[in-house]
Structures are given as structure tokens and as C-alpha cells.
């Protein structure tokens, strides 16, 4: 399939794709800085935030939600940091569940607040917001 890059529609699709790529890159940078501010990796922060949203998950359910089969080491580190705990919670004693400690809940809450503040304070966030506005305008205009 040949694409005519002079075609306005193709150019528009290319701009939308580039905007999404830039948004993804900027968001990843913000999220990494946020995780690092707590001494965490991106995966560890994702685990905390997932457990905050869905408490007491079986570790396999947690891996499924994060689309990762390598969370054991990250969960171990969170347990060692006092941010999460493993155990039998509730009546079902067949599977070990993972849940946040109070400290883990606080870190998750604070990281969520930080992600909003980081997005508003960094100069790149203005670019990010402009890209979102432009994408909305393009889609509203054409669809």
C-alpha cells in the first residue's frame, strides 16, 4: 500500500501519530521522575497504584493487570521497603494476596498528586496540553 504524503489527510494522520508519540514520551518522563522521587522503579510505582485502586490482589491477578510476568522481585522490594505485604487476607487461604501497608497507601496517594503537579509545573506540560488541544480540534473538525 502506497501512501501519498502530500495528501492532507495522510499528513494529518502523521501529525496525530507524532502527537501521540510525543505525549507518550513526555508522560513516561514525568512518571519516571515521580517514581524516582520515592526511590521506586516504574514497575514498583505501577504495582503500588494498582494495589491502591484494587486492594488485596492475588499476585497473579496483579501480574495480569500490569501485563507482566516479572513482578515477584518488585513485590519483594516493596515488602522489604514496608510499602506492601503478602499474606492470607480474608477466608480464602489457598492463594497469597498482596496489599498495601498504610505507608504504601500514602506513597500511592502522594505519587498521584505529584503526577498532576509535575504535569502542571514543567514547561513541557504546556506543549503536552497544546498537543491534546490540537488532537481534539483535528478530531472534532474531521469526525
VMD Tcl script that builds the backbone (N, CA, C; Angstrom):
set m [mol new atoms 429]
animate dup $m
set s [atomselect $m all]
$s set {name element resname resid chain x y z} {
  {N N UNK 1 A 0.845 -1.182 0.000}
  {CA C UNK 1 A 0.000 0.000 0.000}
  {C C UNK 1 A 0.890 1.244 0.000}
  {N N UNK 2 A 0.709 2.080 -0.992}
  {CA C UNK 2 A 1.476 3.317 -1.092}
  {C C UNK 2 A 0.705 4.456 -0.454}
  {N N UNK 3 A 1.417 5.252 0.336}
  {CA C UNK 3 A 0.808 6.422 0.952}
  {C C UNK 3 A 1.314 7.673 0.249}
  {N N UNK 4 A 0.407 8.552 -0.031}
  {CA C UNK 4 A 0.764 9.826 -0.623}
  {C C UNK 4 A 0.926 10.833 0.515}
  {N N UNK 5 A 2.169 11.135 0.859}
  {CA C UNK 5 A 2.434 12.016 1.989}
  {C C UNK 5 A 2.120 13.479 1.695}
  {N N UNK 6 A 1.725 13.773 0.467}
  {CA C UNK 6 A 1.276 15.125 0.126}
  {C C UNK 6 A -0.219 15.282 0.366}
  {N N UNK 7 A -0.892 14.162 0.520}
  {CA C UNK 7 A -2.331 14.174 0.790}
  {C C UNK 7 A -2.575 14.774 2.176}
  {N N UNK 8 A -3.444 15.792 2.296}
  {CA C UNK 8 A -3.699 16.435 3.596}
  {C C UNK 8 A -4.168 15.463 4.679}
  {N N UNK 9 A -4.967 14.484 4.296}
  {CA C UNK 9 A -5.448 13.507 5.294}
  {C C UNK 9 A -4.284 12.669 5.825}
  {N N UNK 10 A -3.380 12.264 4.943}
  {CA C UNK 10 A -2.219 11.472 5.363}
  {C C UNK 10 A -1.320 12.321 6.256}
  {N N UNK 11 A -1.123 13.592 5.896}
  {CA C UNK 11 A -0.328 14.493 6.726}
  {C C UNK 11 A -0.957 14.645 8.108}
  {N N UNK 12 A -2.268 14.744 8.122}
  {CA C UNK 12 A -2.978 14.906 9.398}
  {C C UNK 12 A -2.812 13.668 10.275}
  {N N UNK 13 A -2.934 12.508 9.677}
  {CA C UNK 13 A -2.747 11.260 10.423}
  {C C UNK 13 A -1.318 11.194 10.955}
  {N N UNK 14 A -0.365 11.605 10.138}
  {CA C UNK 14 A 1.035 11.613 10.562}
  {C C UNK 14 A 1.230 12.560 11.745}
  {N N UNK 15 A 0.614 13.728 11.715}
  {CA C UNK 15 A 0.718 14.688 12.817}
  {C C UNK 15 A 0.082 14.143 14.091}
  {N N UNK 16 A -1.062 13.483 13.941}
  {CA C UNK 16 A -1.733 12.890 15.108}
  {C C UNK 16 A -0.836 11.819 15.722}
  {N N UNK 17 A -0.262 10.968 14.882}
  {CA C UNK 17 A 0.636 9.923 15.377}
  {C C UNK 17 A 1.830 10.533 16.111}
  {N N UNK 18 A 2.440 11.555 15.515}
  {CA C UNK 18 A 3.584 12.206 16.147}
  {C C UNK 18 A 3.180 12.854 17.476}
  {N N UNK 19 A 1.982 13.396 17.532}
  {CA C UNK 19 A 1.499 13.996 18.782}
  {C C UNK 19 A 1.329 12.942 19.861}
  {N N UNK 20 A 0.736 11.815 19.501}
  {CA C UNK 20 A 0.580 10.741 20.484}
  {C C UNK 20 A 1.939 10.251 20.960}
  {N N UNK 21 A 2.893 10.123 20.050}
  {CA C UNK 21 A 4.230 9.687 20.409}
  {C C UNK 21 A 4.871 10.671 21.391}
  {N N UNK 22 A 4.719 11.970 21.114}
  {CA C UNK 22 A 5.294 12.988 21.995}
  {C C UNK 22 A 4.614 12.985 23.360}
  {N N UNK 23 A 3.299 12.813 23.378}
  {CA C UNK 23 A 2.564 12.746 24.648}
  {C C UNK 23 A 3.039 11.540 25.450}
  {N N UNK 24 A 3.175 10.404 24.796}
  {CA C UNK 24 A 3.624 9.192 25.472}
  {C C UNK 24 A 5.016 9.379 26.060}
  {N N UNK 25 A 5.918 9.968 25.290}
  {CA C UNK 25 A 7.284 10.191 25.756}
  {C C UNK 25 A 7.304 11.138 26.956}
  {N N UNK 26 A 6.562 12.232 26.871}
  {CA C UNK 26 A 6.518 13.211 27.964}
  {C C UNK 26 A 5.909 12.597 29.213}
  {N N UNK 27 A 4.833 11.853 29.040}
  {CA C UNK 27 A 4.182 11.207 30.184}
  {C C UNK 27 A 5.123 10.201 30.840}
  {N N UNK 28 A 5.852 9.445 30.039}
  {CA C UNK 28 A 6.809 8.471 30.588}
  {C C UNK 28 A 7.900 9.175 31.389}
  {N N UNK 29 A 8.384 10.306 30.889}
  {CA C UNK 29 A 9.410 11.064 31.614}
  {C C UNK 29 A 8.875 11.565 32.954}
  {N N UNK 30 A 7.651 12.104 32.950}
  {CA C UNK 30 A 7.047 12.588 34.201}
  {C C UNK 30 A 6.867 11.443 35.191}
  {N N UNK 31 A 6.382 10.317 34.693}
  {CA C UNK 31 A 6.123 9.170 35.567}
  {C C UNK 31 A 7.420 8.623 36.147}
  {N N UNK 32 A 8.464 8.588 35.344}
  {CA C UNK 32 A 9.762 8.105 35.827}
  {C C UNK 32 A 10.296 9.023 36.924}
  {N N UNK 33 A 10.213 10.328 36.725}
  {CA C UNK 33 A 10.668 11.281 37.746}
  {C C UNK 33 A 9.851 11.111 39.032}
  {N N UNK 34 A 8.565 10.911 38.875}
  {CA C UNK 34 A 7.692 10.718 40.039}
  {C C UNK 34 A 8.107 9.463 40.799}
  {N N UNK 35 A 8.318 8.360 40.109}
  {CA C UNK 35 A 8.728 7.105 40.759}
  {C C UNK 35 A 10.073 7.281 41.457}
  {N N UNK 36 A 11.012 7.914 40.764}
  {CA C UNK 36 A 12.345 8.107 41.333}
  {C C UNK 36 A 12.320 8.980 42.584}
  {N N UNK 37 A 11.361 9.887 42.666}
  {CA C UNK 37 A 11.276 10.747 43.850}
  {C C UNK 37 A 10.948 9.947 45.111}
  {N N UNK 38 A 10.426 8.735 44.945}
  {CA C UNK 38 A 10.127 7.851 46.079}
  {C C UNK 38 A 11.141 6.717 46.181}
  {N N UNK 39 A 12.167 6.733 45.334}
  {CA C UNK 39 A 13.142 5.647 45.325}
  {C C UNK 39 A 12.577 4.375 44.726}
  {N N UNK 40 A 11.625 4.513 43.804}
  {CA C UNK 40 A 10.949 3.365 43.201}
  {C C UNK 40 A 11.227 3.296 41.706}
  {N N UNK 41 A 11.049 2.102 41.152}
  {CA C UNK 41 A 11.080 1.937 39.701}
  {C C UNK 41 A 9.670 2.203 39.174}
  {N N UNK 42 A 9.558 2.320 37.860}
  {CA C UNK 42 A 8.233 2.493 37.254}
  {C C UNK 42 A 7.319 1.315 37.578}
  {N N UNK 43 A 7.882 0.104 37.508}
  {CA C UNK 43 A 7.072 -1.074 37.796}
  {C C UNK 43 A 6.591 -1.076 39.256}
  {N N UNK 44 A 7.468 -0.706 40.175}
  {CA C UNK 44 A 7.073 -0.671 41.587}
  {C C UNK 44 A 5.972 0.368 41.818}
  {N N UNK 45 A 6.099 1.530 41.191}
  {CA C UNK 45 A 5.056 2.544 41.329}
  {C C UNK 45 A 3.748 2.062 40.716}
  {N N UNK 46 A 3.833 1.376 39.590}
  {CA C UNK 46 A 2.630 0.817 38.963}
  {C C UNK 46 A 1.958 -0.202 39.883}
  {N N UNK 47 A 2.759 -1.008 40.536}
  {CA C UNK 47 A 2.214 -2.001 41.472}
  {C C UNK 47 A 1.498 -1.283 42.615}
  {N N UNK 48 A 2.158 -0.272 43.192}
  {CA C UNK 48 A 1.525 0.476 44.295}
  {C C UNK 48 A 0.202 1.080 43.861}
  {N N UNK 49 A 0.208 1.738 42.712}
  {CA C UNK 49 A -1.013 2.406 42.264}
  {C C UNK 49 A -2.113 1.416 41.897}
  {N N UNK 50 A -1.737 0.271 41.369}
  {CA C UNK 50 A -2.727 -0.768 41.061}
  {C C UNK 50 A -3.333 -1.320 42.350}
  {N N UNK 51 A -2.480 -1.588 43.335}
  {CA C UNK 51 A -2.978 -2.102 44.621}
  {C C UNK 51 A -3.808 -1.052 45.363}
  {N N UNK 52 A -3.501 0.204 45.160}
  {CA C UNK 52 A -4.299 1.259 45.783}
  {C C UNK 52 A -5.701 1.269 45.172}
  {N N UNK 53 A -5.773 1.071 43.859}
  {CA C UNK 53 A -7.067 1.074 43.167}
  {C C UNK 53 A -7.843 -0.216 43.401}
  {N N UNK 54 A -7.114 -1.336 43.486}
  {CA C UNK 54 A -7.753 -2.654 43.669}
  {C C UNK 54 A -7.026 -3.369 44.801}
  {N N UNK 55 A -7.430 -3.135 46.039}
  {CA C UNK 55 A -6.717 -3.722 47.190}
  {C C UNK 55 A -6.781 -5.256 47.225}
  {N N UNK 56 A -5.765 -5.832 47.834}
  {CA C UNK 56 A -5.705 -7.272 48.105}
  {C C UNK 56 A -5.861 -8.137 46.858}
  {N N UNK 57 A -4.968 -7.965 45.921}
  {CA C UNK 57 A -4.966 -8.809 44.734}
  {C C UNK 57 A -4.085 -10.030 44.942}
  {N N UNK 58 A -4.477 -11.133 44.340}
  {CA C UNK 58 A -3.583 -12.279 44.260}
  {C C UNK 58 A -2.449 -11.858 43.344}
  {N N UNK 59 A -1.239 -12.280 43.642}
  {CA C UNK 59 A -0.089 -11.810 42.880}
  {C C UNK 59 A -0.255 -12.072 41.386}
  {N N UNK 60 A -0.837 -13.186 40.993}
  {CA C UNK 60 A -1.042 -13.475 39.574}
  {C C UNK 60 A -2.024 -12.477 38.954}
  {N N UNK 61 A -3.063 -12.105 39.697}
  {CA C UNK 61 A -4.004 -11.096 39.203}
  {C C UNK 61 A -3.285 -9.760 38.995}
  {N N UNK 62 A -2.404 -9.444 39.911}
  {CA C UNK 62 A -1.618 -8.225 39.804}
  {C C UNK 62 A -0.747 -8.266 38.541}
  {N N UNK 63 A -0.093 -9.391 38.307}
  {CA C UNK 63 A 0.735 -9.554 37.108}
  {C C UNK 63 A -0.114 -9.430 35.847}
  {N N UNK 64 A -1.316 -9.994 35.870}
  {CA C UNK 64 A -2.210 -9.909 34.714}
  {C C UNK 64 A -2.633 -8.469 34.443}
  {N N UNK 65 A -2.958 -7.731 35.495}
  {CA C UNK 65 A -3.368 -6.336 35.334}
  {C C UNK 65 A -2.251 -5.473 34.781}
  {N N UNK 66 A -1.031 -5.770 35.176}
  {CA C UNK 66 A 0.118 -4.995 34.725}
  {C C UNK 66 A 0.739 -5.562 33.450}
  {N N UNK 67 A 0.164 -6.646 32.952}
  {CA C UNK 67 A 0.677 -7.330 31.770}
  {C C UNK 67 A 2.177 -7.585 31.933}
  {N N UNK 68 A 2.505 -8.215 33.044}
  {CA C UNK 68 A 3.910 -8.511 33.351}
  {C C UNK 68 A 3.996 -9.818 34.111}
  {N N UNK 69 A 4.943 -10.615 33.730}
  {CA C UNK 69 A 5.143 -11.877 34.450}
  {C C UNK 69 A 6.319 -11.792 35.405}
  {N N UNK 70 A 6.915 -10.613 35.529}
  {CA C UNK 70 A 8.137 -10.470 36.322}
  {C C UNK 70 A 7.954 -9.518 37.505}
  {N N UNK 71 A 6.835 -9.639 38.195}
  {CA C UNK 71 A 6.604 -8.693 39.288}
  {C C UNK 71 A 7.075 -9.204 40.644}
  {N N UNK 72 A 7.444 -10.461 40.745}
  {CA C UNK 72 A 7.827 -11.028 42.048}
  {C C UNK 72 A 8.938 -10.245 42.727}
  {N N UNK 73 A 9.986 -9.914 41.974}
  {CA C UNK 73 A 11.122 -9.190 42.550}
  {C C UNK 73 A 10.680 -7.800 43.004}
  {N N UNK 74 A 9.862 -7.134 42.189}
  {CA C UNK 74 A 9.377 -5.797 42.560}
  {C C UNK 74 A 8.497 -5.857 43.802}
  {N N UNK 75 A 7.642 -6.865 43.886}
  {CA C UNK 75 A 6.788 -7.017 45.078}
  {C C UNK 75 A 7.668 -7.292 46.295}
  {N N UNK 76 A 8.688 -8.137 46.147}
  {CA C UNK 76 A 9.618 -8.408 47.255}
  {C C UNK 76 A 10.232 -7.108 47.772}
  {N N UNK 77 A 10.677 -6.255 46.842}
  {CA C UNK 77 A 11.303 -4.993 47.246}
  {C C UNK 77 A 10.299 -4.076 47.943}
  {N N UNK 78 A 9.060 -4.045 47.457}
  {CA C UNK 78 A 8.028 -3.224 48.106}
  {C C UNK 78 A 7.733 -3.735 49.509}
  {N N UNK 79 A 7.732 -5.046 49.683}
  {CA C UNK 79 A 7.532 -5.643 51.008}
  {C C UNK 79 A 8.695 -5.251 51.917}
  {N N UNK 80 A 9.932 -5.362 51.399}
  {CA C UNK 80 A 11.113 -5.001 52.190}
  {C C UNK 80 A 11.146 -3.520 52.546}
  {N N UNK 81 A 10.556 -2.680 51.705}
  {CA C UNK 81 A 10.513 -1.234 51.961}
  {C C UNK 81 A 9.365 -0.861 52.907}
  {N N UNK 82 A 8.529 -1.851 53.243}
  {CA C UNK 82 A 7.399 -1.583 54.131}
  {C C UNK 82 A 6.218 -0.932 53.430}
  {N N UNK 83 A 6.164 -1.045 52.101}
  {CA C UNK 83 A 5.078 -0.419 51.337}
  {C C UNK 83 A 3.963 -1.401 50.998}
  {N N UNK 84 A 4.269 -2.691 51.041}
  {CA C UNK 84 A 3.274 -3.720 50.734}
  {C C UNK 84 A 3.511 -4.910 51.653}
  {N N UNK 85 A 2.514 -5.764 51.709}
  {CA C UNK 85 A 2.677 -7.003 52.471}
  {C C UNK 85 A 1.966 -8.133 51.743}
  {N N UNK 86 A 2.512 -9.320 51.953}
  {CA C UNK 86 A 1.903 -10.533 51.401}
  {C C UNK 86 A 1.287 -11.299 52.552}
  {N N UNK 87 A 0.235 -12.020 52.238}
  {CA C UNK 87 A -0.357 -12.848 53.278}
  {C C UNK 87 A -1.679 -13.416 52.841}
  {N N UNK 88 A -2.320 -14.086 53.777}
  {CA C UNK 88 A -3.650 -14.624 53.557}
  {C C UNK 88 A -4.625 -13.627 54.163}
  {N N UNK 89 A -5.357 -12.940 53.330}
  {CA C UNK 89 A -6.298 -11.942 53.806}
  {C C UNK 89 A -7.697 -12.443 53.479}
  {N N UNK 90 A -8.550 -12.472 54.458}
  {CA C UNK 90 A -9.898 -12.979 54.244}
  {C C UNK 90 A -9.958 -14.471 54.476}
  {N N UNK 91 A -10.996 -15.092 53.944}
  {CA C UNK 91 A -11.260 -16.509 54.213}
  {C C UNK 91 A -10.491 -17.462 53.294}
  {N N UNK 92 A -10.192 -17.052 52.086}
  {CA C UNK 92 A -9.527 -17.935 51.125}
  {C C UNK 92 A -8.044 -18.043 51.475}
  {N N UNK 93 A -7.594 -19.228 51.907}
  {CA C UNK 93 A -6.209 -19.418 52.335}
  {C C UNK 93 A -5.385 -20.160 51.263}
  {N N UNK 94 A -5.969 -20.298 50.062}
  {CA C UNK 94 A -5.253 -21.052 49.023}
  {C C UNK 94 A -4.201 -20.216 48.305}
  {N N UNK 95 A -4.446 -18.928 48.174}
  {CA C UNK 95 A -3.528 -18.101 47.408}
  {C C UNK 95 A -3.071 -16.903 48.223}
  {N N UNK 96 A -1.824 -16.564 48.049}
  {CA C UNK 96 A -1.249 -15.425 48.755}
  {C C UNK 96 A -1.666 -14.149 48.029}
  {N N UNK 97 A -2.125 -13.217 48.818}
  {CA C UNK 97 A -2.530 -11.932 48.254}
  {C C UNK 97 A -1.501 -10.878 48.622}
  {N N UNK 98 A -1.511 -9.789 47.857}
  {CA C UNK 98 A -0.633 -8.658 48.105}
  {C C UNK 98 A -1.513 -7.456 48.387}
  {N N UNK 99 A -1.149 -6.701 49.414}
  {CA C UNK 99 A -1.889 -5.475 49.699}
  {C C UNK 99 A -0.919 -4.414 50.206}
  {N N UNK 100 A -1.362 -3.171 50.147}
  {CA C UNK 100 A -0.536 -2.060 50.597}
  {C C UNK 100 A -0.581 -1.917 52.107}
  {N N UNK 101 A 0.512 -1.441 52.642}
  {CA C UNK 101 A 0.531 -1.021 54.042}
  {C C UNK 101 A 0.024 0.426 54.059}
  {N N UNK 102 A -0.142 0.979 55.234}
  {CA C UNK 102 A -0.542 2.389 55.323}
  {C C UNK 102 A 0.498 3.285 54.651}
  {N N UNK 103 A 1.766 2.939 54.847}
  {CA C UNK 103 A 2.843 3.706 54.206}
  {C C UNK 103 A 2.734 3.603 52.685}
  {N N UNK 104 A 2.427 2.433 52.171}
  {CA C UNK 104 A 2.262 2.239 50.725}
  {C C UNK 104 A 1.087 3.028 50.177}
  {N N UNK 105 A -0.006 3.068 50.946}
  {CA C UNK 105 A -1.166 3.863 50.533}
  {C C UNK 105 A -0.802 5.340 50.451}
  {N N UNK 106 A -0.044 5.812 51.425}
  {CA C UNK 106 A 0.367 7.216 51.442}
  {C C UNK 106 A 1.269 7.545 50.243}
  {N N UNK 107 A 2.209 6.657 49.947}
  {CA C UNK 107 A 3.089 6.879 48.796}
  {C C UNK 107 A 2.263 6.910 47.505}
  {N N UNK 108 A 1.301 6.003 47.374}
  {CA C UNK 108 A 0.463 5.984 46.178}
  {C C UNK 108 A -0.348 7.270 46.052}
  {N N UNK 109 A -0.947 7.714 47.138}
  {CA C UNK 109 A -1.715 8.975 47.116}
  {C C UNK 109 A -0.822 10.147 46.737}
  {N N UNK 110 A 0.346 10.213 47.368}
  {CA C UNK 110 A 1.264 11.318 47.101}
  {C C UNK 110 A 1.773 11.263 45.665}
  {N N UNK 111 A 2.058 10.080 45.151}
  {CA C UNK 111 A 2.543 9.977 43.774}
  {C C UNK 111 A 1.477 10.437 42.791}
  {N N UNK 112 A 0.224 10.162 43.089}
  {CA C UNK 112 A -0.864 10.631 42.217}
  {C C UNK 112 A -0.942 12.147 42.222}
  {N N UNK 113 A -0.815 12.737 43.406}
  {CA C UNK 113 A -0.808 14.203 43.488}
  {C C UNK 113 A 0.402 14.766 42.752}
  {N N UNK 114 A 1.562 14.140 42.931}
  {CA C UNK 114 A 2.782 14.605 42.263}
  {C C UNK 114 A 2.645 14.559 40.755}
  {N N UNK 115 A 2.026 13.506 40.247}
  {CA C UNK 115 A 1.923 13.387 38.796}
  {C C UNK 115 A 1.105 14.532 38.218}
  {N N UNK 116 A 0.106 14.974 38.940}
  {CA C UNK 116 A -0.686 16.122 38.492}
  {C C UNK 116 A 0.155 17.391 38.586}
  {N N UNK 117 A 0.832 17.582 39.715}
  {CA C UNK 117 A 1.647 18.785 39.905}
  {C C UNK 117 A 2.823 18.833 38.938}
  {N N UNK 118 A 3.484 17.702 38.711}
  {CA C UNK 118 A 4.601 17.662 37.772}
  {C C UNK 118 A 4.107 18.072 36.390}
  {N N UNK 119 A 2.962 17.555 36.013}
  {CA C UNK 119 A 2.409 17.880 34.702}
  {C C UNK 119 A 2.074 19.347 34.549}
  {N N UNK 120 A 1.720 20.011 35.635}
  {CA C UNK 120 A 1.359 21.421 35.559}
  {C C UNK 120 A 2.560 22.350 35.683}
  {N N UNK 121 A 3.623 21.888 36.337}
  {CA C UNK 121 A 4.763 22.762 36.625}
  {C C UNK 121 A 5.854 22.743 35.567}
  {N N UNK 122 A 6.001 21.655 34.846}
  {CA C UNK 122 A 7.085 21.570 33.881}
  {C C UNK 122 A 6.708 22.274 32.584}
  {N N UNK 123 A 7.666 22.953 31.968}
  {CA C UNK 123 A 7.386 23.657 30.718}
  {C C UNK 123 A 6.844 22.724 29.626}
  {N N UNK 124 A 7.302 21.460 29.637}
  {CA C UNK 124 A 6.835 20.526 28.620}
  {C C UNK 124 A 5.336 20.282 28.725}
  {N N UNK 125 A 4.767 20.490 29.921}
  {CA C UNK 125 A 3.342 20.221 30.088}
  {C C UNK 125 A 2.504 21.147 29.232}
  {N N UNK 126 A 2.999 22.376 29.000}
  {CA C UNK 126 A 2.261 23.289 28.127}
  {C C UNK 126 A 2.215 22.727 26.714}
  {N N UNK 127 A 3.339 22.166 26.272}
  {CA C UNK 127 A 3.379 21.539 24.947}
  {C C UNK 127 A 2.412 20.366 24.917}
  {N N UNK 128 A 2.439 19.568 25.992}
  {CA C UNK 128 A 1.574 18.396 26.097}
  {C C UNK 128 A 0.112 18.812 26.005}
  {N N UNK 129 A -0.265 19.853 26.757}
  {CA C UNK 129 A -1.648 20.322 26.726}
  {C C UNK 129 A -2.018 20.882 25.360}
  {N N UNK 130 A -1.087 21.565 24.711}
  {CA C UNK 130 A -1.356 22.077 23.368}
  {C C UNK 130 A -1.557 20.931 22.381}
  {N N UNK 131 A -0.769 19.859 22.522}
  {CA C UNK 131 A -0.934 18.717 21.632}
  {C C UNK 131 A -2.302 18.073 21.834}
  {N N UNK 132 A -2.727 17.941 23.074}
  {CA C UNK 132 A -4.045 17.373 23.330}
  {C C UNK 132 A -5.127 18.259 22.723}
  {N N UNK 133 A -4.998 19.569 22.918}
  {CA C UNK 133 A -5.967 20.502 22.343}
  {C C UNK 133 A -6.012 20.360 20.824}
  {N N UNK 134 A -4.832 20.298 20.187}
  {CA C UNK 134 A -4.770 20.157 18.735}
  {C C UNK 134 A -5.391 18.852 18.266}
  {N N UNK 135 A -5.135 17.771 18.988}
  {CA C UNK 135 A -5.735 16.492 18.624}
  {C C UNK 135 A -7.251 16.560 18.715}
  {N N UNK 136 A -7.748 17.168 19.778}
  {CA C UNK 136 A -9.200 17.304 19.936}
  {C C UNK 136 A -9.779 18.132 18.802}
  {N N UNK 137 A -9.098 19.206 18.440}
  {CA C UNK 137 A -9.566 20.073 17.359}
  {C C UNK 137 A -9.611 19.306 16.046}
  {N N UNK 138 A -8.537 18.545 15.754}
  {CA C UNK 138 A -8.483 17.769 14.500}
  {C C UNK 138 A -9.625 16.772 14.439}
  {N N UNK 139 A -9.847 16.031 15.524}
  {CA C UNK 139 A -10.888 15.025 15.516}
  {C C UNK 139 A -12.285 15.652 15.464}
  {N N UNK 140 A -12.467 16.749 16.161}
  {CA C UNK 140 A -13.771 17.409 16.154}
  {C C UNK 140 A -14.073 17.943 14.753}
  {N N UNK 141 A -13.061 18.483 14.120}
  {CA C UNK 141 A -13.212 19.072 12.782}
  {C C UNK 141 A -13.511 18.023 11.729}
  {N N UNK 142 A -12.870 16.863 11.864}
  {CA C UNK 142 A -12.955 15.861 10.797}
  {C C UNK 142 A -13.867 14.674 11.064}
  {N N UNK 143 A -14.301 14.504 12.302}
  {CA C UNK 143 A -15.068 13.287 12.593}
  {C C UNK 143 A -16.333 13.597 13.300}
}
mol reanalyze $m
mol bondsrecalc $m
mol representation Tube
mol addrep $m
